[in-house]
Amino acid sequence: MHGSIVALDRVDLRMLAILQQEGRISNADLADRVALSASPCLRRLRALEDQGVVTGYCALLDRRRLGLDIEALVELSLEKRGGNMPADRLAAAVAAWPEVLECLALTGDRDYLLRVVVPDLDSFSRFVLEKLLKLEGVADVKSSFVLQAVKRTASLPLDHLSPARA
């Protein structure tokens, strides 16, 4: 069902809003918050997981407390003529690099945008020189360092969705 829009009612939307903020909430507490008993709440949650609406759970970590002091946005352009690196080869390379938190294919002047986290400038330099620039088909790399995260969220704007009528 990946890629299809799933019809969600008000209870589903409320469950998702709570889970986005409190991923470790117990089923009993979630059920209380959405005015359901535990069994129907768990059935709904399992259905949301099975439908691919809930794709996983994770802990959000403070990168700086872990010594990952540099965050960079890296714009990547591929060669446009002959020998262009196939997207699947780029995807495979990027998937193997733990420094890359996100890789987005873009429209416009650049082909990809990578969000990269490393301990220091030396590590970033090695990443660019030994990994990015060694990929066949890479034409240009431009980097910007993040000075401050003004807003960062993993929560989707569910209040913009209209609940389906049950």
ROMAR-624008 format. One record per residue (C-alpha): z, y, x negated; residue number from 0. Coordinates in pm, whole numbers, plus 50000, padded with zeros to 5 digits. Each point is the difference from the previous one (the first is absolute). Example, Ala and Ser with C-alpha at 12.3 -4.5 7.8 and 13.67 -1.06 7.14 Angstrom:
BEGIN
[[50780, 49550, 48770], 0]
[[49934, 50344, 49863], 1]
This chain:
BEGIN
[[50000, 50000, 50000], 0]
[[49986, 50220, 49690], 1]
[[49807, 50317, 50068], 2]
[[50035, 49987, 50379], 3]
[[50214, 50251, 50182], 4]
[[50304, 49831, 50153], 5]
[[50131, 50116, 50339], 6]
[[50364, 50103, 49960], 7]
[[50245, 50096, 50272], 8]
[[50291, 50246, 49971], 9]
[[50242, 49729, 49880], 10]
[[49758, 49885, 49728], 11]
[[49953, 50360, 49883], 12]
[[50376, 50060, 49996], 13]
[[50054, 49678, 49802], 14]
[[49738, 50105, 49746], 15]
[[50148, 50349, 49965], 16]
[[50344, 49853, 49931], 17]
[[49863, 49740, 49756], 18]
[[49814, 50269, 49803], 19]
[[50330, 50179, 49938], 20]
[[50235, 49701, 49984], 21]
[[49810, 49697, 49875], 22]
[[50320, 49803, 49943], 23]
[[50135, 50043, 50351], 24]
[[50124, 49674, 50150], 25]
[[49824, 49859, 50303], 26]
[[50320, 50045, 50204], 27]
[[50021, 50370, 49911], 28]
[[49628, 50049, 50061], 29]
[[50032, 49831, 50339], 30]
[[50291, 50230, 50093], 31]
[[49804, 50309, 49895], 32]
[[49699, 49909, 50217], 33]
[[50207, 49867, 50292], 34]
[[49893, 49637, 49974], 35]
[[50191, 49680, 49945], 36]
[[49962, 49839, 49658], 37]
[[49752, 49723, 50094], 38]
[[49735, 50221, 50166], 39]
[[50037, 50253, 49719], 40]
[[49937, 49733, 49738], 41]
[[49701, 49865, 50197], 42]
[[49851, 50351, 50014], 43]
[[50057, 50052, 49628], 44]
[[49838, 49665, 49914], 45]
[[49703, 50092, 50222], 46]
[[49964, 50335, 49820], 47]
[[50003, 49813, 49668], 48]
[[49751, 49738, 50124], 49]
[[49765, 50274, 50126], 50]
[[50009, 50168, 49660], 51]
[[50171, 50318, 50124], 52]
[[50302, 49931, 49778], 53]
[[49849, 49893, 49668], 54]
[[50316, 49959, 49792], 55]
[[50337, 50135, 49899], 56]
[[50103, 50162, 49674], 57]
[[50269, 50198, 49824], 58]
[[49905, 50352, 49893], 59]
[[50109, 50064, 49642], 60]
[[50066, 50321, 49807], 61]
[[49750, 49976, 49713], 62]
[[50184, 50248, 49780], 63]
[[50327, 49803, 50015], 64]
[[49796, 49709, 49868], 65]
[[49856, 50197, 49709], 66]
[[49655, 50053, 50153], 67]
[[49989, 50374, 49937], 68]
[[49625, 50064, 50021], 69]
[[49803, 49990, 50324], 70]
[[49633, 50089, 49981], 71]
[[49709, 50023, 50238], 72]
[[49689, 49874, 49826], 73]
[[49654, 50077, 50133], 74]
[[49743, 49745, 49895], 75]
[[49622, 50039, 50011], 76]
[[49764, 49710, 49949], 77]
[[49653, 50014, 49847], 78]
[[49748, 50073, 50271], 79]
[[49693, 49847, 49834], 80]
[[49954, 49649, 49873], 81]
[[50289, 49785, 49887], 82]
[[50230, 50140, 50266], 83]
[[50315, 49792, 50003], 84]
[[50024, 49805, 50325], 85]
[[50292, 50102, 50219], 86]
[[50142, 49647, 49996], 87]
[[50031, 50004, 49619], 88]
[[50180, 50335, 50016], 89]
[[50227, 49867, 50276], 90]
[[50084, 49691, 49796], 91]
[[50083, 50206, 49692], 92]
[[50213, 50249, 50192], 93]
[[50183, 49720, 50185], 94]
[[50112, 49858, 49664], 95]
[[50144, 50331, 49874], 96]
[[50363, 50047, 50103], 97]
[[49983, 50371, 49910], 98]
[[49764, 50064, 50292], 99]
[[50191, 50045, 50324], 100]
[[49698, 50098, 50208], 101]
[[49624, 49995, 49959], 102]
[[49796, 50181, 50263], 103]
[[49619, 50000, 50032], 104]
[[49886, 50355, 50080], 105]
[[49714, 50204, 50131], 106]
[[49899, 50313, 49810], 107]
[[49976, 50069, 49627], 108]
[[50228, 49717, 49886], 109]
[[49972, 49631, 50081], 110]
[[50366, 49896, 49977], 111]
[[50347, 50151, 49987], 112]
[[50277, 49806, 49829], 113]
[[50372, 50074, 50018], 114]
[[50147, 49887, 49670], 115]
[[50363, 49977, 49888], 116]
[[50104, 49947, 49636], 117]
[[50306, 50066, 49782], 118]
[[49856, 50274, 49780], 119]
[[49689, 50182, 49877], 120]
[[49934, 49741, 49728], 121]
[[49991, 49728, 50266], 122]
[[49766, 50209, 50211], 123]
[[49771, 50060, 49705], 124]
[[49987, 49625, 49927], 125]
[[49929, 49928, 50367], 126]
[[49703, 50240, 50003], 127]
[[49860, 49905, 49659], 128]
[[50060, 49624, 50005], 129]
[[49944, 49924, 50366], 130]
[[49813, 50264, 50198], 131]
[[49751, 50114, 49738], 132]
[[49927, 49641, 49896], 133]
[[49872, 49911, 50345], 134]
[[49623, 49970, 49996], 135]
[[49842, 50256, 50231], 136]
[[50273, 50264, 49982], 137]
[[49829, 50336, 49950], 138]
[[50290, 50245, 50023], 139]
[[50378, 50008, 50030], 140]
[[50197, 50310, 50101], 141]
[[50377, 49998, 50021], 142]
[[50261, 50224, 50157], 143]
[[50372, 49954, 49952], 144]
[[50233, 50022, 50298], 145]
[[50256, 50276, 49943], 146]
[[50189, 49950, 50325], 147]
[[49959, 49794, 50315], 148]
[[50022, 50260, 50276], 149]
[[49967, 49734, 50271], 150]
[[49981, 49627, 49957], 151]
[[50027, 49752, 50282], 152]
[[49888, 49651, 50083], 153]
[[50058, 50061, 50372], 154]
[[49699, 50032, 50227], 155]
[[50001, 50268, 50274], 156]
[[50066, 49773, 50298], 157]
[[50083, 50289, 50233], 158]
[[49625, 50072, 50014], 159]
[[49927, 49661, 50159], 160]
[[49987, 49948, 50373], 161]
[[50186, 49691, 50119], 162]
[[49796, 49738, 50183], 163]
[[50101, 49932, 50356], 164]
[[50152, 49655, 50041], 165]
